[in-house]
Amino acid sequence: MIKEWNSMNRQWFVRSLYIRILLILVVLGLIPLMVLSVVGYRTISNLMVEMIAESNLQTLNQVQNKLKQVDSVIDDILLKTAVNSNIQQIIKSKPDEGWNAYLESRLFVDYIQLLVIGNPEIYNITILNFDGKRIDSQGRFLSNTSIDVPPIYNQIMDDLVGGSSNKIISPIYQTSRIDMISFGKLILDLQTGEPIGVVIIDLNLGMINKGLNDVNLLQSGIIILLDQNDHVIYHPEQKTGTSHKETWIKTLESMPYTLGKTENENQMLYLQTKIDELGWTLYGIVPYEEVIKKLVDFRFKFNIFLLIMIVAIGIVAISIRKVFVMPVLTLQRLMRKVESGDFTVRASSKRNDEIGQLGISFNQMVRQIKELIEQVYEVRINESRALYYQKQAELEALQSHITPHFLYNTLHSISWLANRKGIREIQSVVDSLSSILQYSLQTTPKMVKLRDEFEYLKLYLDIIDFRYGGTIEFSYELPETVQHVLLPRLSLQPILENAIKHAFNETNEKKSISIITVQDNKDVIVKVEDSGSGIQEEELTHINRMLSTPERDNELHSDHKDRAGIGLINVHYRLQMWFGKEYGITITSTEGRGTTVQIRIPIEYKATDTLK
């Protein structure tokens, strides 16, 4: 009892119109809303991330532009210093610690002070020649042997002299407890172009970092400035010059920004912009919590909207059941009574809408079915009588014709008489005709071997040879490997008969027909080739179209059936019925050179679904 009840519930669930309507409402209403809420929330989240990322990238770009301006000022000072004629003379002169050295120092200091006005980040500018002479913007003019020279200067000089670049940026170093980066440039003799010294500008990173301290990314975001060796130039939490190897840098690669997680699994928005002129990289880090705070109000409103839509879908579902489903269920119960044979039931048609029209149509249908059943009963009786008389007439007609067995015995009698009279040619033809008739009258098996079909062709061509006086030359080619292949009985003779009938005219001097069998992968192709006059291109097109047209539509091509031959078309349809649409007959022809008919059959016979 419980199993029957569960089975009824399952059937009701599958067949119930109301359940299907509810599923449609859920699929077309609720699910899209839920998907929309998820997709909408994610889309807006991504848009917010993009907006915040673009806003902070603009801030980073402003910092980038300021650093580029500093680099541009440094390049300008390096160039003006290197090409100044007075400084060229100072570099070319030998080291001197007397009065001349003092005058050269004052001249250099006065010139440099004019260049560095408004650039407090430039800590010092020094010129050096290769003889040990050194003058800086602080007024020091002693030789390298008299005062300590920062080791980085010697490294810059070696890199400039031994390298291909005329500008060098040093790593971060510290002097007098000040973090520095130095920029070096070769001084070339304006007359000979040979290097005569270097000019070095020391950049005070403290002044750079002071400006970066004032840059804010949202409320708690930070910026980081790294040099070409990934050493910290500016970091609010790390010391200048330390190596910075955090894993999130790899996630950025060449992207301007991305979302990632820290080692503590805190999600962050990472940004970057590169300062190509300096080889530095500027990074920004913004906590993702500050981004999603702006979405809280939107998410609340969207959830309220989703709840209202769910309630609305529920109200619509109840209304649909009352207005549409219940009347349909009533009609369903009436239909079941009609199925059981009760044609007296009628539906109520008080409503003026489509449901009411459905009830009226149901009542009309029941009345018409009752009338049709009565009419069909009378027609069946009349048809049965007519069929009986038709079969009786066919039986009488068959009995009035000569039976094939009588014809076969008659041919044997003629052959015996021709043998007795010594007429060998008539005996041979009659024997062939008798064997042909015997082969044709066999009803089983339906499928025969290629070897048997070729034997039948030889008997048929003996008669043709006798009829045409040997004017047509026939040749055969049947390899042993395909002699066992099966095909429907009497498939080749209609094609050969069609070739004999249509291929030749009086102008053909040489008349020949070849029957060649070849294997093509898993198929066998039987070619019937003639040396006749060929088929005109337009007629050949119509014949091939007739072969590709369903049998029931071939009345459209009745004008070309004489040329193609009804037997050939029937063979084509029989082959496709036995083996499938990929098999059958194809025709190619060249006007004036002959025609080739190809019959394609499979090596391994498998009945098609139609025959099964």
KETIVEX-562574 format. One record per atom (N, C-alpha, C): residue in one letter; y, x, z. Coordinates in steps of 0.2 Angstrom, whole numbers, plus 5000, padded with zeros to 4 digits. Atoms other than C-alpha are relative to their C-alpha. Layout:
# residues N
AYXZ ...
***
This chain:
# residues 612
M499450045000 M500050005000 M500650045000 I499449965000 I501250145004 I500150044994 K499949975006 K500850234988 K500349964995 E499850045005 E501150084978 E500849995001 W499350014998 W502850054987 W500450064998 N499749945002 N503350234984 N500150014992 S500050005008 S502850224965 S500549954998 M499550055002 M503950064964 M500750025001 N499349974998 N505450154972 N500150054994 R499949955005 R505250294959 R500249974994 Q499950035007 Q505150184944 Q500749965001 W499450034999 W506650084951 W500650054999 F499549955000 F507650244953 F500150024993 V499949975007 V507250304935 V500349944996 R499950055004 R507450134927 R500749965002 S499550044998 S508850054937 S500750024996 L499349995004 L510550034927 L500550025005 Y499549994995 Y511550034943 Y499950085003 I500149934998 I510750204948 I500350054995 R499749965006 R511250274931 R500750005000 I499350005000 I512950214932 I500350045006 L499849964995 L513150294949 L500050074999 L500149935002 L512450454942 L500650024995 I499549985005 I513750444928 I500750015004 L499449994997 L515150414940 L500050075004 V500049944997 V514550564950 V500150064996 V500049945005 V514350674935 V500750014997 L499450005004 L515950624926 L500649995005 G499450004995 G517050594942 G499950055006 L500049964994 L516450674958 L499950084998 I500149935001 I515750834951 I500550044996 P499449975003 P517150874939 P500650015005 L499549994995 L518350844954 L499850065004 M500249954996 M517350964964 M500150074997 V500049945004 V517251094950 V500850024999 L499349995001 L519151064947 L500350035006 S499749984994 S519551094965 S499850085001 V500249935000 V518551264965 V500450044995 V499749975005 V519151314949 V500850015001 G499350004999 G520951264953 G500250045005 Y499849964995 Y520951344969 Y500050084998 R500049935002 R520351514962 R500550014995 T499549995005 T521551494947 T500650025003 I499349994997 I523051474958 I500050065005 S500149944996 S522351614970 S500250064995 N499949955004 N522251724955 N500850014997 L499350005002 L524051674949 L500450035005 M499649984994 M524751704966 M499950085001 V500249935000 V523851874966 V500450044995 E499749975006 E524551914949 E500850005001 M499350004999 M526351854954 M500250055005 I499849964995 I526351954970 I499950084997 A500149945002 A525552104961 A500650024995 E499549985005 E526852104947 E500750015004 S499449994996 S528252084960 S500050075004 N500049944996 N527652234970 N500050064995 L500049955005 L527352334954 L500750014998 Q499349995001 Q529152304950 Q500450055005 T499849954995 T529552384967 T499850074999 L500349945001 L528452524963 L500450044994 N499749985006 N529252544946 N500750035001 Q499449984998 Q530952554954 Q500050075003 V500149944997 V530352694965 V499850064995 Q500249965005 Q529552774950 Q500650034996 N499449985004 N531252774940 N500450055004 K499649954996 K532152854955 K499750075000 L500349945000 L530852994955 L500150034993 K499949975007 K531053014936 K500750035000 Q499349975000 Q532953034939 Q500050065003 V500049944997 V532653164951 V499750064996 D500349955004 D531453254939 D500550024994 S499549995006 S532753234925 S500650045002 V499449954998 V534153314936 V499750075001 I500349944999 I532953454940 I499950044994 D500149975006 D532553484922 D500750024997 D499349985002 D534453484918 D500350065003 I499849944997 I534853604931 I499650064998 L500449945002 L533453724926 L500250024993 L499749985007 L534053714908 L500750035000 K499349975000 K535853744912 K500050075003 T500049944996 T535453884924 T499750064995 A500449955005 A534253974911 A500550024994 V499649995006 V535553964897 V500750035001 N499349984999 N537154004906 N500150084999 S499949935002 S537854174899 S500150045006 N499949964994 N538454234916 N499450025004 I500649994996 I536754204924 I499650054996 Q500449955004 Q535954294909 Q500250075001 Q499849934998 Q537054444913 Q499750025006 I500349994993 I536554434931 I499350025000 I500749985000 I534754434927 I499850064997 K500149945004 K534854574915 K500250065004 S499749944996 S535754694927 S499450025005 K500549974995 K534754804939 K500249975007 P499950024993 P534554764958 P500550045003 D499549964997 D536054814968 D500249965006 E499850044994 E536554774986 E500750025002 G499349984998 G538354834985 G500549944998 W499550055002 W539954744980 W499949964994 N500150045006 N539454694963 N499549955001 A500550054999 A537954614970 A500349945004 Y499750054996 Y539054514982 Y500449954995 L499650045005 L540154454967 L499549964996 E500550045004 E538654404957 E499749945004 S500250054995 S538054304972 S500549945000 R499550054999 R539654214974 R500149964993 L500050045007 L539754174955 L499449954999 F500650045000 F537954104956 F500149945004 V500050054995 V538254004972 V500549954997 D499550055002 D539853924965 D499849964994 Y500250045005 Y539053874949 Y499549955002 I500550044998 I537553804957 I500249945004 Q499750064996 Q538553694969 Q500349954996 L499850055004 L539353614955 L499549964997 L500650045003 L537653564948 L499649965005 V500450044995 V536853494964 V500449955004 I499650054997 I538253384969 I499749934999 G500350075000 G537553214974 G499250005000 N500749995000 N535753284975 N499850035006 P500249964994 P535353324993 P499350025001 E500749994999 E533553324990 E499850074997 I500149935003 I533753494981 I500250055006 Y499949954994 Y533553624995 Y500350074998 N499849945002 N533753784986 N499950024993 I500149985007 I533953864969 I500050085000 T500149935000 T533354044966 T499950034993 I500149965006 I533454164951 I499750075002 L500349944999 L532354314950 L499850034993 N500249965006 N532054454937 N499450045001 F500649974999 F530554554934 F500050075003 D499949934997 D531354714942 D500149995008 G500050014992 G531354634960 G500749975002 K499350034998 K533154564959 K499949925001 R500150074998 R533354394968 R500749985003 I499450034997 I534954284971 I499849925001 D500150074999 D534854104978 D500649975002 S499450044999 S536053964981 S500350005007 Q499849994993 Q536154005000 Q500450075000 G499649935000 G537054174995 G499750065001 R500449944999 R535654284998 R499950044993 F500049965006 F535654434985 F499650065001 L500449944999 L534454564993 L499450004995 S500550005004 S533054624983 S499349985003 N500650034997 N531254564985 N499750055005 T500349954995 T530854724995 T500449995007 S499650014994 S532254685007 S499949945005 I500150074996 I531854505012 I499349974998 D500750035001 D530254405013 D500149944994 V500050055005 V529954304997 V499449955001 P500650054999 P528854144998 P499550024995 P500649985004 P527154184991 P500049954994 I500050055006 I527354024980 I500450024994 Y499649975006 Y528754114970 Y499650044996 N500449955004 N527554254965 N499549964995 Q500550045003 Q526254124960 Q500349964994 I499750035005 I527554024950 I500250054994 M499849955005 M528154184941 M499450024996 D500649985004 D526354234936 D499849944996 D500250065004 D525954054930 D500550004994 L499550015006 L527554054919 L499950054995 V500149955004 V527254224912 V499350004996 G500750005003 G525354204909 G499849944997 G500250065003 G525354024904 G500449984994 S499750025006 S525953924889 S500649955001 S499450054998 S527153804898 S500650045003 N499449964997 N528953854902 N500249965006 K499850034994 K528953734917 K499449995004 I500650004996 I527853744932 I500249965007 I499950034994 I527753624947 I499450025005 S500549974995 S526953704963 S499749955004 P500350054995 P525853624975 P500450005006 I499650014994 I526553564992 I499950065005 Y500049954995 Y526953705004 Y500649995005 Q499650014994 Q527953725020 Q500450075001 T499649944998 T529453845024 T500549985004 S499550024995 S530553845039 S499849935003 R500250074998 R529553685044 R500249954996 I499850055005 I530153595029 I499550004994 D500550015006 D528853525016 D500450004994 M499649995006 M529353584999 M499549994994 I500349995006 I528853574981 I500550044995 S499649965004 S529553704969 S499949994993 F500050015008 F529953684950 F500350074997 G499849945003 G530053844940 G500050004993 K499950005007 K530653884923 K500250074998 L499949935003 L530654044912 L500850004998 I499449985003 I532354124908 I499950044994 L500149965006 L532354184890 L500750034998 D499449975002 D533554304883 D500249964994 L499750045006 L534754204871 L500050044994 Q500049975006 Q534754344859 Q499350024997 T500749975003 T532954414858 T499549945001 G500550054999 G532054254865 G499450035005 E500549974995 E531054374877 E500149975007 P499950024993 P530754314895 P500350065004 I499749954996 I531954404907 I500049995007 G500150024993 G531654314923 G499849925001 V500250074999 V531354144931 V500649975005 V499650044995 V532354004940 V499649955003 I500550054996 I531553904954 I500549965004 I499750054996 I532153744962 I499549985005 D500550024995 D531453704979 D500349925002 L499950074999 L531353514982 L499849985007 N500250024993 N531453445000 N499749945000 L500450065000 L530053325002 L500349955006 G499850044995 G530853265018 G500549954998 M499550055002 M532353185009 M499749954995 I500350055004 I531153104996 I499649955005 N500450044996 N530053035010 N500549955004 K499550044997 K531652965019 K500249944996 G499850055004 G532052865004 G499449954999 L500650055000 L530252795003 L499949965006 N500150044994 N530252745021 N500449934999 D499750065000 D531452605016 D499749954995 V500350045004 V530352535003 V499549955003 N500550054997 N529352375008 N499649964995 L500450045004 L527952285000 L499749945004 L500150064995 L527852105008 L500250025007 Q499849994993 Q527852115027 Q499750065002 S500449954997 S526552245031 S499750054994 G500349955005 G526152335014 G500350075000 I499849935000 I526352525012 I500050034993 I500049965006 I526652644998 I499850075002 I500249935000 I525852814995 I500150044994 L499849965006 L526452954984 L499550065001 L500449955000 L525153084979 L500250054994 D499949955005 D525353244969 D499550014995 Q500549995005 Q524353304954 Q499350025003 N500649984997 N523053374966 N499749955005 D500250054995 D522853214976 D500250025007 H499749994993 H523853284991 H500649965001 V499550054998 V524953175001 V500750034999 I499249994999 I526853184997 I500349965005 Y499850054995 Y527153025006 Y499549965002 H500550054998 H526052925017 H500249985007 P499750024993 P526652825033 P499550025005 E500549984995 E525052875042 E499750065000 Q500349935000 Q524553045036 Q500650054999 K499649945000 K525353215036 K500150024993 T499849975007 T526253285020 T499550064999 G500349945002 G525153405011 G499249995001 T500750014999 T523453335017 T499749974994 S500450035005 S522053285005 S499949935001 H500150075000 H521953105001 H499449984996 K500650015004 K520153054995 K499749935002 E500350074998 E519952865000 E499749974993 T500450035006 T518652774989 T500349954996 W499750055004 W519752634984 W500450024994 I499649985006 I520752744972 I499550004994 K500550005006 K519152754961 K500049934997 T500150075003 T519152564959 T500649984996 L499450025005 L520852564951 L499950034993 E500149975007 E520452684937 E500750004997 S499450005004 S521752644924 S500449935001 M499750074999 M522152464930 M500650015004 P499450004996 P523852424937 P499949985007 Y500150024994 Y523152334951 Y499349975000 T500750035000 T521452264958 T499949985008 L500150024993 L520752184974 L499450045002 G500649964997 G519552294985 G500049995007 K500150004993 K518952325002 K500150075003 T500049944996 T519252455015 T499450025003 E500649984996 E517952545025 E499949955005 N500150054995 N518252415038 N499949934997 E500150065004 E517852275025 E500649955000 N499450045001 N519652215025 N500250004993 Q499850005007 Q520152155008 Q500850014999 M499349985001 M521752225001 M500150004992 L499850005007 L522752214985 L500350074999 Y499849935001 Y522952394978 Y500450004993 L499649995006 L524252444965 L500150074999 Q499949935001 Q524652604956 Q500550004994 T499649985006 T525952674944 T500050085000 K500049925001 K525952854937 K500750024998 I499349975002 I527452964935 I499750064996 D500449955004 D526753064920 D500450075000 E499649945001 E528253184919 E499950055006 L500249954994 L527753254937 L499350015001 G500750004998 G525953214937 G499849975006 W500150034993 W526153114953 W499849934998 T500250075000 T525452944957 T500249965006 L499750044994 L526252804967 L499549945001 Y500550054998 Y525052684976 Y500449955004 G499850064995 G525452514985 G499449975002 I500650034997 I524252434997 I500349945004 V499850074997 V524552245002 V499449975003 P500650044998 P523352155014 P500049934997 Y500150065004 Y522652005005 Y500149945005 E499850064995 E522951895021 E500749984998 E499350025001 E524751895017 E500149964993 V500050045007 V524351824999 V499749935001 I500450075000 I523151685004 I500449955005 K499650044995 K524451625018 K500449954996 K499650045004 K525451545004 K499549944997 L500550055003 L523851444998 L499849955005 V500250044995 V523551355015 V500249934999 D499850075001 D524651205011 D499849974994 F500350035006 F524051184994 F499349985001 R500750024999 R522251184999 R499949945004 F500150064996 F522551045012 F500249944996 K499850065004 K523450935000 K499549984995 F500650025005 F522050954987 F499449975003 N500550034996 N520750915000 N500149925001 I499850074999 I521650755004 I499949964993 F500150035007 F521750714985 F499349984998 L500750005002 L519850744983 L499749945004 L500350064996 L519450624998 L500249934997 I499750075002 I520550484991 I499649994993 M500450015006 M519550504974 M499349985001 I500750024998 I517850494982 I500049935003 V500050074998 V518350334991 V500149954994 A499950045005 A519050264975 A499349994995 I500750015004 I517350304966 I499549965003 G500450054996 G516450214980 G500249934998 I499850065002 I517450064977 I499949974993 V500250025007 V517250064958 V499249995000 A500750015000 A515350084961 A499849935002 I500250074997 I515249924972 I500249954995 S499750065004 S516349824960 S499550004993 I500450005006 I515249884945 I499349965001 R500750034998 R513649824954 R500149925000 K499950075000 K514449654957 K500149974994 V499850035006 V515249624941 V499550014994 F500449985006 F514049704928 F499350005002 V500749994999 V512449754936 V499649945002 M500450064998 M511849594944 M499949954995 P500250055005 P512049484929 P499550034995 V500549975004 V511049614919 V499350005003 L500750014997 L509649614932 L499849934999 T500250075001 T509649424930 T499749994993 L500250005007 L509449444911 L499350035000 Q500649965001 Q508049574914 Q499449955003 R500550054997 R507049444925 R499849954995 L500150055005 L507249314912 L499650034994 M500349975006 M506649434898 M499250015002 R500749994998 R505049474908 R499649935000 K500350075000 K504649284909 K499949994992 V500150015007 V504849284890 V499450044997 E500649965002 E503649434888 E499449975002 S500750034998 S502349334898 S499949944996 G500150065004 G502549194885 G500349945002 D499650064998 D503749074893 D500650004996 F499550005004 F504949034880 F500549945001 T499650054997 T505748894890 T500650025004 V499449974996 V506949004900 V500650004996 R499449995003 R508749004897 R500550035005 A499549964995 A510249114904 A500649965000 S499350044999 S511849044911 S500550044996 S499549975004 S513249074900 S500749975002 K499450034998 K514749014910 K500650054999 R499549955001 R515649184908 R500350004993 N499749995007 N516849214893 N500050074998 D500049935002 D516649404893 D499450024996 E500649985004 E515349514885 E499449985003 I500650024996 I514049474899 I499849934998 G500250065002 G514249294894 G499849994993 Q500350005007 Q514049324876 Q499350034999 L500649985000 L512549424880 L499549955002 G500550054998 G511749274889 G499949954994 I500150045005 I512149164874 I499650034994 S500449965005 S511349294862 S499350005002 F500750004997 F509849294874 F499749934998 N500250065002 N509649114872 N499849984993 Q500250015008 Q509749114853 Q499450044998 M500549965001 M508549254853 M499349975002 V500650034998 V507249164863 V499849944995 R500250055005 R507349014851 R499850024994 Q500249985006 Q507249114836 Q499350045000 I500749975000 I505749214842 I499449945000 K500550055000 K504849054846 K499949974993 E500050025007 E505248994828 E499650054996 L500449955005 L504649154820 L499350015002 I500750004998 I503049154830 I499649954996 E500350055003 E502648994823 E499950014992 Q500049995007 Q503149044805 Q499550064998 V500449945002 V502149214806 V499349975001 Y500750034999 Y500549114812 Y499849974993 E500250035006 E500649014796 E500050054994 V500049955005 V501049164785 V499450045000 R500749964999 R499549264792 R499449964997 I500650045003 I498349124787 I500150004992 N500050005008 N499049114769 N499950074997 E500149935003 E499049304767 E499250025000 S500749994999 S497249314773 S499649974994 R500350035005 R496749194760 R500150034993 A499949965006 A497649284746 A499750074999 L500349935000 L496949454751 L499249994998 Y500850025002 Y495149374750 Y499949994993 Y500150015007 Y495449314733 Y500150064995 Q499849935004 Q496249484727 Q499450045000 K500649955000 K494749584733 K499449974996 Q500550035004 Q493549464725 Q500150014993 A499849995007 A494449484708 A499950074998 E500149935001 E494349674710 E499350024999 L500749995000 L492549674713 L499749984994 E500350035006 E492149564698 E500250054994 A499849965006 A493249684687 A499650075000 L500449945000 L492249834693 L499349994997 Q500750025002 Q490649754690 Q500050004992 S500050015007 S491149724672 S500150074996 H500049935003 H491449914668 H499450045000 I500649965000 I490250044663 I500050055006 T500149954994 T489650144678 T500050074998 P500049925002 P489950334678 P499350025000 H500649975000 H488150354681 H499749984993 F500250015006 F487750264665 F500350054995 L499749955004 L488950374656 L499750075000 Y500349934999 Y488250534663 Y499350004997 N500750015003 N486450474657 N500150004993 T499950015007 T487150434640 T500150074997 L499949935002 L487850614638 L499450045000 H500749965000 H486150694643 H499649984994 S500450025006 S485350584629 S500350034994 I499749975006 I486650644616 I499850085000 S500249935000 S486350824621 S499350014998 W500749995001 W484450804620 W499949994992 L500150025007 L484650724602 L500350064996 A499749955003 A485850864597 A499650065000 N500449954999 N484650994603 N499449994995 R500550025005 R483250904593 R500250014993 K499849995007 K484250904577 K500250074998 G499849935002 G484751084579 G500850015000 I499249995000 I486651054581 I500250035007 R499949974994 R486951184594 R500749995003 E499350014997 E488851164595 E500149945003 I499950064996 I488750984599 I499750005006 Q500450004993 Q487451014612 Q500450045005 S499649964995 S488551154620 S500649965003 V499550044998 V490051034620 V499849955005 V500250054996 V489150894627 V499750025007 D500349984994 D488250994640 D500650025005 S499449994996 S490051054646 S500349945002 L499750064998 L490650884646 L499649965005 S500550034995 S489150824656 S500150035007 S499949964994 S489450964669 S500749985003 I499350024997 I491350914670 I500049945003 L500050074997 L490950734673 L499650005006 Q500449994994 Q489650784686 Q500550025006 Y499649974995 Y490950894695 Y500649955002 S499450044998 S492350764694 S499849945004 L500250064996 L491250624701 L499850015007 Q500149994994 Q490850714716 Q500649995005 T499450024995 T491850644731 T500050055006 T500049964994 T491250774744 T499850074997 P499550004995 P491750904749 P500749994996 K499350015002 K493650874747 K500350074998 M499849935001 M493951064747 M499550044997 V500549965004 V493051184735 V500350075000 K499949935000 K493051374733 K500450014993 L499749985006 L494151454720 L499550024994 R500549985005 R492551524712 R499749944996 D500250065003 D491951344709 D500549974996 E499550035004 E493551284702 E500150044994 F500049965006 F493551434690 F499449984995 E500550025004 E491851384684 E500149944997 Y499850065003 Y492451214681 Y500550014994 L499549985005 L493951284671 L499650034994 K500349975006 K492751384660 K499649944996 L500350055003 L491751224656 L500549964996 Y499550045003 Y493351134652 Y500350044994 L499749965006 L494051274641 L499550014994 D500550005006 D492351274631 D500249944996 I499850065004 I492851104626 I500650014996 I499349995003 I494651154622 I499950054994 D500149955005 D494051304612 D499649974994 F500450045005 F492851184602 F500549964996 R499650055003 R494251064599 R500650034996 Y499449975004 Y495651184593 Y499750064996 G500249955005 G494451294583 G500150075002 G499949934998 G494651454594 G500750034999 T499349985001 T496551464590 T500350035006 I499749984993 I496951494609 I499650055003 E500449954996 E496451644618 E500149995007 F500050014993 F495951624636 F499850065003 S500349944996 S495751764649 S500149985008 Y500050024993 Y495351754668 Y500050065004 E500049944995 E495551864683 E500049975007 L500250034993 L494751814700 L499750065004 P500349944996 P494551964712 P499549975005 E500550034996 E492951944723 E500349995007 T499850004993 T494051964739 T500349935001 V499750074999 V494851784736 V499649954997 Q500550055003 Q493351694728 Q499849955005 H500250054995 H493051604744 H500549965003 V499450044997 V494751534747 V499949934998 L500150075001 L494751344748 L500749974997 L499550045003 L495851224738 L499849934998 P500250075002 P495851034734 P499650004993 R500450005007 R494550994720 R500549974995 L499750025006 L495250974703 L500850025000 S499349984999 S496951074707 S500250044994 L499849965005 L496951194692 L499949974993 Q500150025007 Q496351094677 Q500649964998 P499450045003 P497850974676 P500650054998 I499549955001 I498951134676 I499950034993 L500249975006 L497951214662 L500149954994 E499950055005 E497951044652 E500749994998 N499350015001 N499851034654 N500250064995 A499849945004 A500051214647 A499749994992 I500350015006 I498851174632 I500449954996 K499650055003 K499851014628 K500750014998 H499249995001 H501651074629 H500250074998 A499749935000 A501651264628 A500150024992 F500049975007 F501351294609 F500349954995 N499950045006 N502051234593 N499850034994 E500349975006 E501751274575 E500350074998 T499749945001 T502851424575 T499750065004 N500349954996 N501851514588 N499450034996 E500649975004 E500751644579 E499550025005 K500549984995 K499851714595 K500049955005 K500150044995 K499251584607 K499550025005 S500449974995 S498651644623 S500149975007 I499950034993 I498451574641 I499550055005 S500449954995 S497951694656 S500049965007 I500150024993 I497351634673 I499950065005 I500049944996 I497751774685 I500049985008 T500050024993 T497351764704 T500250075004 V499849944996 V498251894716 V500149975007 Q499950014993 Q498351904735 Q500750025002 D499349994998 D500151894743 D500049995008 N500050004992 N499951944762 N499549955002 K500450054997 K499151784770 K499949954995 D500050055005 D499251684754 D499750034993 V500349995006 V498451674737 V500449974994 I499650035005 I499451644721 I499550004993 V500450005006 V498551584705 V500649994995 K499550005005 K499651614690 K499749974993 V500250025007 V499451514673 V500550024996 E499449975005 E500451614660 E499849984993 D500150025007 D500651554642 D500550044996 S499549965005 S501451644627 S500349954995 G499750055004 G502151484621 G500850014999 S499350005002 S503951434616 S500449995006 G499650004994 G504551414634 G500349935001 I499750074998 I505551274642 I500850025000 Q499349995000 Q507451254639 Q500250005008 E499849994993 E508451294655 E500249945003 E499850064997 E509151124658 E499449965002 E500650044998 E507451044657 E499650035005 L500449974994 L506651174668 L500449995007 T499650014994 T508051144681 T499849935002 H500250074998 H507550954681 H499350005002 I500750004998 I505750994682 I499950035007 N500149974994 N505951104697 N500349965005 R499750054995 R507150974705 R499549955001 M500550064999 M505750844702 M499550035005 L500649974996 L504450964711 L500350005007 S499850004993 S505650974726 S500349945003 T499850064998 T506050794727 T499449965003 P500650044997 P504950674739 P499749964994 E500450045005 E503650584729 E500349934999 R499750075000 R504450414733 R500650004996 D499450005004 D506050474724 D499950024993 N500149975007 N505250544708 N500149954994 E499950045005 E505650384699 E500750024996 L499349985003 L507450454696 L499950054995 H500149955005 H506650594686 H499549984994 S500550025005 S505550484674 S500150034993 D499949975006 D506350564659 D499750064999 H500349935001 H505550734662 H499350005003 K500750004998 K503850674668 K499550024995 D500449985006 D503150694651 D499950084999 R500049925001 R503650884650 R499650035006 A500349974994 A503050914668 A499349985001 G500750025000 G501550814667 G499949965007 I500150034994 I501050684680 I499550035004 G500549974997 G499450774684 G500350065004 L499749944997 L500450934688 L500449985006 I499650034994 I501650834700 I499549985005 N500550034995 N500150754708 N499750065004 V500349944997 V499350924711 V500550035005 H499549974995 H500950994719 H500149965006 Y500050044994 Y501050844731 Y499450015004 R500749994997 R499150864735 R500050065004 L500049944997 L499351044739 L500550005006 Q499650004994 Q500851014751 Q499849965005 M500350044995 M499950874759 M499450035004 W500649974996 W498450984763 W500250065004 F499849934997 F499351154767 F500750005003 G499350004997 G501151114771 G500550014994 K499550005004 K502851114763 K500250074996 E499949935003 E502851304760 E499650014994 Y500549995005 Y501451284748 Y500149954994 G500050055005 G501251204731 G500250044993 I499949975007 I501851244713 I500850024999 T499449985002 T503351334706 T499950024993 I500049995008 I503851354687 I500550054999 T499549965003 T504751494679 T499950004992 S500150005007 S505051504660 S500650044997 T499549975004 T505951604647 T500049974993 E500150035007 E506351514631 E499950054995 G500249965005 G505451594617 G499550055002 R500549954997 R504351704628 R499449975004 G500650034996 G503251584638 G500249975006 T499950034994 T503051494654 T499550025005 T500449984994 T502251544671 T500049945005 V500150054995 V501551414683 V499750035006 Q500449964994 Q501151484701 Q499849955005 I500350044995 I500051394713 I499950045006 R500149964994 R500251464731 R499649965005 I500450034995 I498851424743 I499950055006 P500149954995 P498451504760 P499350025000 I500749975000 I496951614762 I499649965005 E500350034995 E496451534778 E500249925001 Y499950075000 Y496351344777 Y500149975007 K499950034994 K497151244791 K500349934998 A499750075002 A497451054789 A500749995003 T499350024997 T499250994791 T500049945004 D499950054995 D499850874804 D499949934996 T500150065003 T499850734791 T499349984999 L500750015001 L498050754786 L499649995007 K500350014993 K497550774805 K500149935002 
***
